[in-house]
Amino acid sequence: MKAMEFCGAIDVGGTKIASALFTREGEISAKDKISIDKSGGEAAAGQVGDKIEALAKAVRAVGGRLAAVGISVPGIATSASGKVWAPNIPGWDQYPLLDKLKERQECAIVLESDRSAYVAGESWRGAAAGARDAVFLAVGTGIGAGIISGGRILHGHEDIAGAVGWFGLNPAFKPEYASMGSFEAEASGNSVARKARELLERGMASSILDLAGGRVEAVTAEVVAEAARKKDPLALEIVAETVTYLAMGIANIVSILNPEVVVVGGGLFQAADVFLDPVRREFKRWAQPLAARTVRIELSALGEDAGLYGCAKLAWDRREADS
């Protein structure tokens, strides 16, 4: 009797490593999450290798076989070399992750950027299920997009496709644009918090400070969103400006790619009640009208598991390609 096959998924973030097993039908098991070793480099790679071995052990315990493992990294995974660049993990600057893992593992391993894993997951079992043209826009600490066009993930010449945080959306260039891009500097979760802190430090009155316990340094995007729900004028002003930039960015994505669906996720859209509906209305002002008429703007259905589902889908794709 042939052993049941599973594929593994490992979603590496700047602070955590999540892992799980998946059947071909998308059923999830053996889900786990650990904190990443802050020293990065070899230590973090060792943790990933340990996770692969743990998944293989879990599969063997039920008489199964680990067919392949998909791994996402918070940055750029270069398919040609197997090297990764992850700015939040020390030592992962053109780090040969694939070679390091192959020294310990025999199963097929697929490396991918986190944003591409997100869109793969949502198109498999999430808000973009069945779509052959879809975009996942992650808006959290930074901003990035995973892109599927014609059923295939777009990587670009050097696997950098989807770096939409660098969209030029404001001709009045600001110093911070040089390090993170205009879109990210104006609309990421970190930027929402930064703008609020700067205004409070200038003496602007707002309940934002009260909600942050009277500490300017404790102001986050979540605090700004809560103040906006309470109709605080400064918070509403920051939200309105952020919505405009989000709408412009999404409009550019819709106009250039003509996707069936744009899935939005990440920390900022945990406050979907504050941001999502205004963005859905506003982006149409800026987008190509025919493309805007047909596209859907949807909230992630998989949340923080989108990367795991995407890694599993990529692993199953590799398994089927190798068979």
C-alpha positions as CSV (number, residue, x, y, z in Angstrom):
1,M,0.0,0.0,0.0
2,K,1.4,3.4,-1.0
3,A,2.2,5.7,1.9
4,M,0.0,8.8,2.2
5,E,2.0,11.9,1.1
6,F,2.1,15.3,2.8
7,C,3.9,18.5,2.0
8,G,5.4,20.8,4.5
9,A,5.1,24.6,4.8
10,I,7.5,26.9,6.7
11,D,6.8,30.6,6.8
12,V,9.8,32.5,8.1
13,G,9.1,36.0,9.4
14,G,11.3,38.6,11.0
15,T,10.4,37.4,14.5
16,K,8.9,33.9,14.1
17,I,9.0,30.7,12.2
18,A,5.6,29.0,11.5
19,S,5.3,25.5,10.2
20,A,2.6,23.0,9.2
21,L,1.8,19.9,7.2
22,F,-0.7,19.9,4.4
23,T,-2.6,17.2,2.4
24,R,-3.0,17.6,-1.3
25,E,-6.6,18.8,-0.6
26,G,-5.3,21.6,1.7
27,E,-6.1,20.1,5.1
28,I,-3.7,21.4,7.7
29,S,-2.1,19.6,10.7
30,A,1.0,19.7,12.9
31,K,0.8,23.5,13.0
32,D,3.5,25.2,15.1
33,K,5.2,28.5,15.7
34,I,8.5,29.4,17.4
35,S,10.5,32.6,17.9
36,I,13.3,33.1,15.4
37,D,16.8,33.1,16.8
38,K,17.7,36.8,16.8
39,S,21.3,36.2,15.9
40,G,20.1,35.1,12.5
41,G,22.5,33.7,10.0
42,E,23.4,30.0,10.6
43,A,21.3,29.9,13.7
44,A,18.1,30.9,11.9
45,A,18.9,28.5,9.1
46,G,19.4,25.7,11.6
47,Q,16.0,26.4,13.0
48,V,14.4,26.0,9.6
49,G,16.3,22.8,9.1
50,D,15.1,21.6,12.5
51,K,11.5,22.4,11.5
52,I,11.8,20.3,8.3
53,E,13.0,17.4,10.4
54,A,10.2,17.8,12.8
55,L,7.6,17.8,10.0
56,A,9.2,14.7,8.5
57,K,9.1,13.0,11.9
58,A,5.4,13.9,12.3
59,V,4.7,12.4,8.9
60,R,6.6,9.2,9.6
61,A,4.6,8.8,12.9
62,V,1.4,8.3,10.8
63,G,3.1,6.1,8.3
64,G,3.2,8.8,5.6
65,R,5.9,10.4,3.4
66,L,7.1,14.1,3.3
67,A,7.1,14.8,-0.5
68,A,8.3,18.4,-0.5
69,V,8.6,21.5,1.6
70,G,7.8,25.1,0.7
71,I,9.6,27.9,2.6
72,S,8.9,31.6,2.4
73,V,11.3,34.3,3.6
74,P,10.5,37.9,4.5
75,G,12.4,39.5,1.6
76,I,13.7,38.1,-1.7
77,A,14.3,34.5,-2.5
78,T,16.4,34.2,-5.7
79,S,15.2,31.1,-7.6
80,A,18.3,30.8,-9.7
81,S,20.8,30.6,-6.8
82,G,18.8,29.6,-3.8
83,K,20.1,32.6,-1.9
84,V,17.9,34.8,0.2
85,W,17.9,38.5,1.3
86,A,15.9,39.2,4.4
87,P,16.6,42.6,5.9
88,N,15.1,41.8,9.3
89,I,17.2,38.6,9.7
90,P,20.9,39.4,10.5
91,G,23.2,37.6,8.1
92,W,20.6,36.8,5.5
93,D,22.1,39.0,2.8
94,Q,22.5,36.8,-0.2
95,Y,22.6,33.9,2.3
96,P,22.8,30.5,0.6
97,L,19.8,29.1,2.4
98,L,18.8,26.4,-0.1
99,D,22.4,24.9,-0.1
100,K,22.4,24.9,3.7
101,L,19.1,23.1,3.9
102,K,20.1,20.6,1.2
103,E,23.0,19.5,3.4
104,R,20.5,18.1,5.9
105,Q,17.4,17.3,3.9
106,E,16.6,14.9,1.0
107,C,13.1,16.0,0.1
108,A,12.4,18.7,-2.5
109,I,12.6,22.2,-1.2
110,V,11.0,25.3,-2.7
111,L,12.0,28.8,-1.7
112,E,9.8,31.8,-2.3
113,S,9.3,35.4,-1.0
114,D,6.7,35.9,1.6
115,R,4.5,38.1,-0.6
116,S,4.4,35.5,-3.4
117,A,3.5,32.8,-0.8
118,Y,0.7,34.9,0.4
119,V,-0.9,35.3,-3.1
120,A,-0.4,31.6,-3.8
121,G,-2.2,30.7,-0.5
122,E,-5.1,33.0,-1.1
123,S,-5.5,31.8,-4.7
124,W,-5.5,28.2,-3.5
125,R,-7.7,28.2,-0.4
126,G,-8.5,31.9,0.3
127,A,-10.2,35.0,-0.9
128,A,-8.8,34.6,-4.4
129,A,-9.6,30.9,-4.8
130,G,-9.7,29.9,-8.4
131,A,-8.5,33.3,-9.7
132,R,-5.8,33.2,-12.4
133,D,-5.1,36.9,-12.1
134,A,-4.7,38.0,-8.5
135,V,-2.6,40.3,-6.3
136,F,-2.0,40.1,-2.6
137,L,-1.2,43.5,-1.1
138,A,0.5,43.1,2.3
139,V,0.3,46.4,4.3
140,G,2.1,46.0,7.6
141,T,5.5,47.1,8.8
142,G,6.2,47.6,5.0
143,I,4.2,47.2,1.8
144,G,4.7,44.5,-0.8
145,A,2.6,42.6,-3.4
146,G,2.5,39.0,-4.5
147,I,1.3,38.7,-8.1
148,I,-0.3,35.9,-10.0
149,S,-0.8,36.6,-13.8
150,G,-2.3,34.0,-16.1
151,G,-2.0,31.4,-13.3
152,R,1.7,32.0,-12.7
153,I,3.6,33.9,-10.0
154,L,5.5,36.8,-11.4
155,H,9.0,37.1,-10.1
156,G,10.7,39.7,-12.4
157,H,14.2,39.7,-13.7
158,E,15.9,39.4,-10.3
159,D,12.9,38.1,-8.3
160,I,12.1,41.6,-7.1
161,A,8.6,42.0,-8.8
162,G,6.0,43.2,-6.3
163,A,8.1,45.8,-4.5
164,V,5.2,48.2,-4.8
165,G,6.2,50.0,-1.6
166,W,8.5,51.9,-4.0
167,F,5.6,53.3,-6.1
168,G,6.1,57.0,-6.6
169,L,2.9,58.6,-5.4
170,N,4.0,62.0,-4.3
171,P,6.1,64.4,-6.5
172,A,7.1,66.3,-3.4
173,F,10.0,64.0,-2.6
174,K,10.7,63.4,1.1
175,P,13.9,62.1,2.7
176,E,12.3,58.9,3.9
177,Y,11.3,57.9,0.4
178,A,15.0,57.2,-0.3
179,S,15.0,54.3,2.2
180,M,11.6,52.8,1.8
181,G,9.7,54.3,-1.2
182,S,6.8,56.8,-1.4
183,F,3.9,54.3,-1.0
184,E,5.4,52.6,2.0
185,A,6.4,55.9,3.7
186,E,2.9,57.2,3.3
187,A,0.7,54.2,4.0
188,S,2.3,51.3,5.9
189,G,1.3,50.6,9.4
190,N,4.6,51.9,10.7
191,S,4.2,55.1,8.8
192,V,0.7,55.7,10.1
193,A,2.1,55.4,13.7
194,R,5.1,57.6,12.8
195,K,2.9,60.4,11.4
196,A,0.7,60.4,14.5
197,R,3.7,60.5,16.8
198,E,5.2,63.4,14.9
199,L,2.0,65.4,15.1
200,L,1.6,64.7,18.8
201,E,5.2,65.8,19.4
202,R,4.3,69.1,17.7
203,G,1.6,69.7,20.3
204,M,-1.5,68.6,18.4
205,A,-4.3,67.7,20.8
206,S,-5.8,64.3,20.3
207,S,-7.3,61.3,22.2
208,I,-4.6,59.2,20.4
209,L,-2.2,60.1,23.3
210,D,-4.8,59.1,25.9
211,L,-5.3,55.7,24.2
212,A,-1.6,55.2,24.2
213,G,-1.4,55.6,27.9
214,G,0.0,59.1,27.7
215,R,3.2,57.9,26.0
216,V,3.9,59.1,22.5
217,E,6.3,56.2,21.9
218,A,3.4,53.8,22.5
219,V,1.4,55.1,19.6
220,T,0.8,52.4,17.0
221,A,-1.4,52.2,13.9
222,E,-3.9,50.2,16.0
223,V,-4.1,53.1,18.4
224,V,-4.7,55.5,15.6
225,A,-7.5,53.3,14.2
226,E,-9.2,53.1,17.6
227,A,-9.1,56.9,17.9
228,A,-10.6,57.2,14.5
229,R,-13.5,54.9,15.5
230,K,-14.1,57.4,18.3
231,K,-14.2,60.2,15.7
232,D,-11.0,61.9,16.9
233,P,-10.3,64.7,14.4
234,L,-6.5,64.1,14.2
235,A,-6.9,60.3,13.8
236,L,-9.6,60.8,11.1
237,E,-7.2,63.2,9.2
238,I,-4.4,60.6,9.3
239,V,-6.7,57.8,8.2
240,A,-8.1,59.9,5.4
241,E,-4.6,60.6,4.1
242,T,-3.6,57.0,4.4
243,V,-6.7,55.8,2.6
244,T,-5.9,58.2,-0.3
245,Y,-2.4,56.7,-0.7
246,L,-3.7,53.1,-0.4
247,A,-6.3,53.9,-3.0
248,M,-3.7,55.3,-5.4
249,G,-1.4,52.3,-4.9
250,I,-4.2,49.8,-5.5
251,A,-5.4,51.8,-8.5
252,N,-1.9,51.5,-10.0
253,I,-1.9,47.8,-9.4
254,V,-5.3,47.4,-11.0
255,S,-4.5,49.5,-14.0
256,I,-1.2,47.8,-14.8
257,L,-2.2,44.2,-14.1
258,N,-6.0,44.1,-14.6
259,P,-6.4,41.4,-11.9
260,E,-9.7,39.7,-11.1
261,V,-9.1,40.3,-7.3
262,V,-6.8,42.2,-5.1
263,V,-6.6,40.7,-1.6
264,V,-5.4,43.0,1.1
265,G,-3.8,41.8,4.3
266,G,-1.2,42.6,6.9
267,G,-1.3,44.4,10.2
268,L,-2.9,47.6,8.9
269,F,-6.0,45.8,7.6
270,Q,-6.6,44.2,11.0
271,A,-8.5,47.5,11.2
272,A,-10.5,46.7,8.1
273,D,-13.5,48.5,9.5
274,V,-11.6,51.7,9.4
275,F,-9.6,51.3,6.1
276,L,-11.2,48.8,3.7
277,D,-14.6,50.3,2.7
278,P,-13.1,53.8,2.1
279,V,-10.3,52.3,0.0
280,R,-12.9,50.3,-2.1
281,R,-14.7,53.6,-2.9
282,E,-11.6,55.8,-3.4
283,F,-9.4,53.6,-5.7
284,K,-11.9,53.9,-8.5
285,R,-11.1,57.6,-8.8
286,W,-7.6,56.7,-9.8
287,A,-7.8,53.4,-11.7
288,Q,-8.5,52.5,-15.3
289,P,-12.3,52.5,-15.4
290,L,-12.9,49.2,-17.1
291,A,-10.4,47.4,-14.9
292,A,-11.8,49.1,-11.8
293,R,-15.3,48.1,-12.7
294,T,-14.6,44.3,-12.6
295,V,-11.9,43.9,-9.9
296,R,-12.8,42.8,-6.4
297,I,-11.0,44.2,-3.4
298,E,-11.2,41.5,-0.7
299,L,-9.8,41.1,2.8
300,S,-7.5,38.1,3.3
301,A,-9.5,35.0,4.2
302,L,-6.4,33.2,5.6
303,G,-4.9,35.9,7.8
304,E,-1.6,35.0,9.3
305,D,-1.8,31.5,7.7
306,A,-1.8,32.8,4.1
307,G,2.0,32.2,3.9
308,L,1.7,28.6,5.2
309,Y,-1.0,27.8,2.7
310,G,1.0,29.4,-0.1
311,C,4.2,27.4,0.9
312,A,2.2,24.2,0.8
313,K,0.7,25.0,-2.6
314,L,4.1,25.7,-4.0
315,A,5.4,22.4,-2.5
316,W,2.6,20.4,-4.0
317,D,3.2,22.1,-7.4
318,R,6.8,21.0,-7.2
319,R,5.8,17.5,-6.2
320,E,3.4,17.2,-9.2
321,A,6.1,18.7,-11.5
322,D,8.6,16.1,-10.4
323,S,6.3,13.1,-10.7
